[in-house]
C-alpha cells in the first residue's frame, strides 16, 4: 500500500521542541517532493514546509521560518520536521505529502498539541 505514515506527534508545552517523522514505502521516494502540511480545527490545510528530492531546496510557511526545519533521508525513505520554539498556534494535525508531477500520496497525519 502506498501511503506515508507519520509518527512522533504528541502534547508538548510552549517553547518545547518536537520532531515528527514520515516513513514511506511503495514509491520512488528519492524522486518526490516531500512536504508537511497541517490542519487545525476549523481552519484550512496549509503548507508548512517542502523539500526538493535532492534536499537542495526548501521552503517554509512564514510563521514557522527560523523555528521549523524539514529534512529527508533518501536511503531510509523518511522525511522529518524538526519543530522548535513551539507555540499554541502550532497545534494541528501534521500531514505528510509526496508529489511527483501528477502523482501524489497523503499520510493520515499525526496530532501535535501545544498546551500549558
Secondary structure, DSSP 8 states (H G I E B T S, - for coil): ----EEE---EE-TT--EEEEEE--SS-GGGSEEEEEEE-TTS--EEEEEE-TTS--EEE-GGGTTTEEEEEETTTTEEEEEE-S--GGG-EEEEEEEEETTEEEE---EEEEE--
